[in-house]
Amino acid sequence: MANLKIFIAGHRGMVGSALIRLLQNQKEIEIITRDRAELDLVNQAEVQNFFKKEKINQVYLAAAKVGGIYANNTFPAEFIYENLMIEINVINSAFLSGVKELLFLGSSCIYPKYAKQPMKEEELLTGKLEPTNEPYAISKIAGIKLCESYNRQYSKSHSINYRSVMPTNLYGPGDNYHPENSHVIPGLIRRFHEAKNTKAPFVTVWGTGTAKREFLYIDDMASACVHIMNLDEPTFNEQTKKIISHINAGSGSDLTINELAEIIKAVVGYEGDIKFDHTKPDGSPRKFIDSQRLNNLGWKPKVSLKHGLNNAYKDFLKST
């Protein structure tokens, strides 16, 4: 039997590299990857030629232009254009070349700024988005709707299953630990580590510390992706709707930024104090997604926050 050829778009990113770690030791699988220099996913002709030539069986679409608030505010045209083009080119070229199974990775920023907590899949398009990353969020919503629309039109005639997963805040090996534009966990890891090295008396954390957030370890996310990809159609259809077919992937618990800072402080071994800068914004008071649909489909996370943060700190030490 020929190997299953799996294309991981975005293999250098956090999710893509975690998918490779999970899939590379499985039998009868051939993982296909391309660097940006070899394949520009924004270029339609290049993507179509790639799919024609490679005869791919499955696609994990984890490629995206990503960035923090500053980048989203400064380059909104690039964010919406590049992400839309990547999704359109990969999904349509996959379809034209006969790919039956595809999984699109979105983001929990697709949900309205004031969505009910915890956020169920049905909250999509029920209110206004967070203005700072609206172009990025719109592109991710378009990716979901592309998958849904291709399924609605072609699932029976072409036997395709194009699915979408929306992760909560991800962390772990391969994260971005940049001092200015990293997310909360890698940012705090760096700050506590540097404070430990300089014996600083305290570390300042933005906001009041009362905002609540949810975090999922990157290898758990990869296992959720593979689980969703490989679900049989009747099981998947039992838990989803044709128009709201995306699936949330979260850890199932959240905590305050204060609690998170205390855990990271202990993991790093910093012995000073934590101070909160109340002049800085908290953002939403709570961001927590409802993962019941995914749990009902037989998946649950395995890595505890403490264990995951230990691994993340080891990864940070390797990267410095």
C-alpha positions as CSV (number, residue, x, y, z in Angstrom):
1,M,0.0,0.0,0.0
2,A,1.3,3.5,-0.9
3,N,2.1,5.9,1.9
4,L,-0.4,8.6,2.9
5,K,1.1,11.8,1.6
6,I,0.5,14.6,4.2
7,F,1.3,18.2,3.4
8,I,1.9,20.4,6.4
9,A,1.6,24.0,5.4
10,G,3.4,26.2,7.9
11,H,5.7,23.4,9.2
12,R,8.2,25.8,10.8
13,G,5.5,27.4,13.0
14,M,4.6,26.1,16.5
15,V,1.6,24.0,15.4
16,G,3.3,22.8,12.2
17,S,6.4,21.6,14.0
18,A,4.3,19.9,16.7
19,L,2.4,18.1,14.0
20,I,5.7,16.9,12.5
21,R,6.8,15.6,16.0
22,L,3.6,13.7,16.3
23,L,3.3,12.2,12.8
24,Q,6.9,11.6,11.8
25,N,7.2,8.2,13.6
26,Q,3.9,6.8,12.3
27,K,4.0,4.1,9.7
28,E,2.8,4.5,6.1
29,I,3.0,8.3,6.3
30,E,5.1,10.6,4.1
31,I,5.3,14.1,5.4
32,I,5.6,16.8,2.7
33,T,6.9,20.3,3.6
34,R,8.1,23.3,1.7
35,D,10.0,26.4,2.9
36,R,8.7,29.8,1.7
37,A,11.7,30.0,-0.7
38,E,10.5,26.8,-2.4
39,L,6.8,27.5,-2.3
40,D,5.1,30.9,-2.0
41,L,1.6,30.1,-0.7
42,V,0.4,33.6,-1.7
43,N,1.2,32.7,-5.4
44,Q,-1.7,30.9,-6.9
45,A,0.2,29.4,-9.9
46,E,3.0,28.0,-7.6
47,V,0.5,26.4,-5.2
48,Q,-1.5,24.8,-8.1
49,N,1.6,23.4,-9.7
50,F,2.8,22.0,-6.3
51,F,-0.5,20.1,-5.7
52,K,-0.6,18.8,-9.3
53,K,2.9,17.5,-9.0
54,E,2.9,16.1,-5.5
55,K,-0.4,14.1,-5.4
56,I,-1.1,15.0,-1.8
57,N,-3.7,12.9,0.3
58,Q,-4.2,15.1,3.4
59,V,-3.5,18.8,4.2
60,Y,-2.9,20.5,7.5
61,L,-3.3,24.2,6.8
62,A,-1.3,25.8,9.6
63,A,0.4,28.5,7.6
64,A,-0.5,32.1,8.3
65,K,0.9,35.6,8.7
66,V,0.8,36.2,12.4
67,G,1.8,39.0,14.8
68,G,0.9,40.9,17.9
69,I,-1.3,44.1,18.3
70,Y,1.4,46.4,17.0
71,A,1.9,44.3,13.8
72,N,-1.8,43.9,13.2
73,N,-2.4,47.7,13.6
74,T,0.6,48.7,11.4
75,F,0.2,46.2,8.6
76,P,-3.6,45.4,8.4
77,A,-3.6,45.2,4.6
78,E,-0.8,42.6,4.6
79,F,-2.5,40.6,7.3
80,I,-5.9,40.3,5.5
81,Y,-4.4,39.9,2.0
82,E,-1.8,37.3,2.7
83,N,-4.0,35.2,5.0
84,L,-6.9,35.2,2.5
85,M,-4.6,34.3,-0.4
86,I,-2.9,31.4,1.5
87,E,-6.4,30.0,2.4
88,I,-7.9,30.4,-1.0
89,N,-4.9,29.0,-2.9
90,V,-4.3,26.0,-0.6
91,I,-8.0,25.0,-0.2
92,N,-8.9,25.5,-3.9
93,S,-5.7,23.9,-5.2
94,A,-6.2,20.9,-2.8
95,F,-9.7,20.5,-4.1
96,L,-8.7,20.7,-7.8
97,S,-6.0,18.1,-7.3
98,G,-8.3,15.6,-5.6
99,V,-7.4,16.1,-2.0
100,K,-10.2,14.5,0.1
101,E,-9.2,15.6,3.6
102,L,-8.0,19.0,4.8
103,L,-7.8,20.6,8.3
104,F,-7.7,24.4,8.5
105,L,-6.3,26.0,11.7
106,G,-7.9,29.2,12.8
107,S,-7.8,31.2,16.0
108,S,-10.1,32.1,18.9
109,C,-9.9,35.7,17.9
110,I,-12.7,34.9,15.4
111,Y,-15.2,35.3,18.2
112,P,-16.8,38.7,19.0
113,K,-15.0,40.9,21.6
114,Y,-18.0,40.6,24.0
115,A,-18.9,37.0,23.3
116,K,-20.6,35.0,26.0
117,Q,-18.1,33.0,28.2
118,P,-17.1,30.2,27.8
119,M,-17.3,30.8,24.0
120,K,-19.2,28.1,22.1
121,E,-18.8,27.6,18.4
122,E,-22.3,29.2,17.9
123,E,-20.9,32.6,19.1
124,L,-19.3,33.1,15.7
125,L,-20.6,36.2,13.8
126,T,-22.9,37.2,16.7
127,G,-21.2,40.5,17.4
128,K,-18.4,43.0,16.7
129,L,-14.8,41.7,16.6
130,E,-11.8,43.1,18.6
131,P,-10.8,46.1,16.4
132,T,-7.0,45.7,16.8
133,N,-6.9,42.4,15.0
134,E,-10.1,42.5,12.9
135,P,-8.4,42.0,9.5
136,Y,-6.7,38.8,10.8
137,A,-9.9,37.6,12.4
138,I,-11.9,38.2,9.2
139,S,-9.4,36.2,7.2
140,K,-9.7,33.3,9.7
141,I,-13.5,33.4,9.5
142,A,-13.2,33.3,5.7
143,G,-11.1,30.1,6.0
144,I,-13.8,28.4,8.1
145,K,-16.4,29.5,5.5
146,L,-14.3,28.3,2.6
147,C,-14.1,24.8,4.2
148,E,-17.8,24.8,4.9
149,S,-18.8,26.0,1.4
150,Y,-16.6,23.5,-0.4
151,N,-18.1,20.7,1.8
152,R,-21.7,22.0,1.2
153,Q,-21.2,22.0,-2.6
154,Y,-18.8,19.1,-3.1
155,S,-18.9,16.7,-0.2
156,K,-21.3,14.3,-1.9
157,S,-20.0,14.6,-5.5
158,H,-16.3,14.5,-4.6
159,S,-16.3,12.8,-1.2
160,I,-14.3,15.7,0.5
161,N,-14.0,16.5,4.2
162,Y,-12.6,19.9,4.8
163,R,-12.6,20.7,8.5
164,S,-11.6,23.6,10.8
165,V,-10.3,23.8,14.3
166,M,-10.1,26.9,16.5
167,P,-7.4,26.8,19.3
168,T,-7.3,28.8,22.5
169,N,-3.9,30.5,23.5
170,L,-1.1,28.1,22.6
171,Y,2.3,27.8,24.2
172,G,5.3,25.4,24.3
173,P,8.4,24.5,22.2
174,G,8.9,26.7,19.2
175,D,7.2,29.8,20.8
176,N,8.4,33.4,20.1
177,Y,10.2,34.7,23.2
178,H,10.8,38.2,21.7
179,P,10.9,40.9,24.5
180,E,8.4,43.2,22.7
181,N,6.1,41.2,20.6
182,S,5.6,37.8,22.3
183,H,2.5,36.5,23.8
184,V,1.9,36.4,27.6
185,I,3.5,33.0,28.5
186,P,6.8,33.4,26.5
187,G,6.9,37.1,27.5
188,L,6.7,36.2,31.3
189,I,9.2,33.4,31.0
190,R,11.7,35.8,29.5
191,R,11.0,38.5,32.1
192,F,11.3,36.2,35.1
193,H,14.4,34.5,33.7
194,E,16.1,37.9,33.1
195,A,15.1,39.1,36.6
196,K,16.5,35.9,38.1
197,N,19.8,36.5,36.3
198,T,20.1,40.2,37.3
199,K,18.7,39.5,40.8
200,A,16.1,42.2,40.2
201,P,13.9,42.8,43.3
202,F,10.6,42.6,41.4
203,V,9.1,41.8,38.0
204,T,6.4,44.1,36.6
205,V,3.4,42.4,34.9
206,W,0.9,44.5,32.8
207,G,-2.6,45.1,34.1
208,T,-4.3,44.2,37.4
209,G,-3.6,40.4,37.2
210,T,-7.3,39.6,37.5
211,A,-8.0,38.9,33.8
212,K,-8.6,35.2,33.1
213,R,-7.0,33.3,30.2
214,E,-6.9,29.7,29.0
215,F,-3.8,28.0,27.7
216,L,-3.2,24.8,25.7
217,Y,0.1,23.0,25.3
218,I,1.2,22.8,21.7
219,D,1.6,19.0,21.6
220,D,-1.9,18.7,22.9
221,M,-3.0,20.9,20.0
222,A,-1.3,18.7,17.5
223,S,-3.0,15.6,18.9
224,A,-6.4,17.4,18.7
225,C,-5.7,18.3,15.0
226,V,-4.9,14.7,14.1
227,H,-7.9,13.4,16.1
228,I,-10.3,15.8,14.2
229,M,-8.7,15.0,10.8
230,N,-9.1,11.2,11.3
231,L,-12.7,11.2,12.7
232,D,-15.1,9.2,10.5
233,E,-17.8,11.3,8.8
234,P,-20.9,10.1,10.7
235,T,-19.2,10.7,14.1
236,F,-18.0,14.2,13.0
237,N,-21.4,15.1,11.7
238,E,-23.2,14.1,14.9
239,Q,-21.4,16.9,16.8
240,T,-21.3,19.7,14.1
241,K,-23.6,21.6,11.9
242,K,-23.1,22.4,8.2
243,I,-23.0,26.1,8.8
244,I,-21.2,26.0,12.1
245,S,-18.8,23.1,11.5
246,H,-15.6,24.4,13.2
247,I,-14.4,22.9,16.5
248,N,-12.9,24.7,19.5
249,A,-9.8,23.2,21.0
250,G,-9.0,24.3,24.6
251,S,-7.6,22.9,27.8
252,G,-11.0,23.1,29.6
253,S,-9.7,25.4,32.4
254,D,-8.6,29.0,32.8
255,L,-6.7,31.0,35.4
256,T,-5.9,34.6,36.3
257,I,-2.8,36.3,35.0
258,N,-1.7,36.6,38.7
259,E,-2.0,32.8,39.1
260,L,-0.1,32.3,35.9
261,A,2.7,34.7,36.9
262,E,3.1,32.8,40.2
263,I,3.4,29.4,38.5
264,I,6.0,30.8,35.9
265,K,7.9,32.5,38.8
266,A,8.2,29.0,40.5
267,V,9.1,27.2,37.3
268,V,11.9,29.7,36.5
269,G,13.1,29.8,40.1
270,Y,12.8,33.5,40.6
271,E,12.7,34.6,44.2
272,G,11.7,38.3,44.0
273,D,8.3,39.9,44.0
274,I,5.6,40.4,41.4
275,K,4.1,43.9,40.9
276,F,1.2,44.8,38.6
277,D,1.1,47.9,36.5
278,H,-2.5,49.1,36.8
279,T,-2.0,51.8,34.2
280,K,-1.6,49.1,31.5
281,P,-4.8,47.4,30.0
282,D,-6.1,44.0,31.0
283,G,-7.8,43.4,27.7
284,S,-11.0,41.3,28.0
285,P,-11.8,40.3,31.6
286,R,-12.1,36.6,30.4
287,K,-11.3,34.6,27.3
288,F,-12.3,31.0,27.6
289,I,-13.5,28.7,24.9
290,D,-16.0,25.9,25.3
291,S,-14.4,22.7,24.1
292,Q,-17.3,20.4,24.8
293,R,-17.8,19.5,21.2
294,L,-14.3,18.2,20.9
295,N,-14.5,16.4,24.2
296,N,-17.7,14.7,23.0
297,L,-15.7,13.6,19.9
298,G,-13.4,11.7,22.2
299,W,-10.4,14.1,22.7
300,K,-9.1,15.5,26.0
301,P,-5.7,17.3,26.7
302,K,-3.0,15.4,28.5
303,V,-0.3,17.9,29.5
304,S,-0.9,19.9,32.7
305,L,-0.1,23.6,32.8
306,K,2.8,23.1,35.3
307,H,4.4,20.3,33.2
308,G,3.9,22.3,29.9
309,L,5.5,25.4,31.4
310,N,8.5,23.4,32.6
311,N,8.9,22.2,29.0
312,A,8.4,25.7,27.7
313,Y,11.1,27.1,30.0
314,K,13.6,24.3,28.9
315,D,12.8,25.4,25.3
316,F,13.4,29.0,26.1
317,L,16.8,28.1,27.7
318,K,17.8,26.3,24.5
319,S,16.8,29.2,22.3
320,T,18.9,31.8,24.3
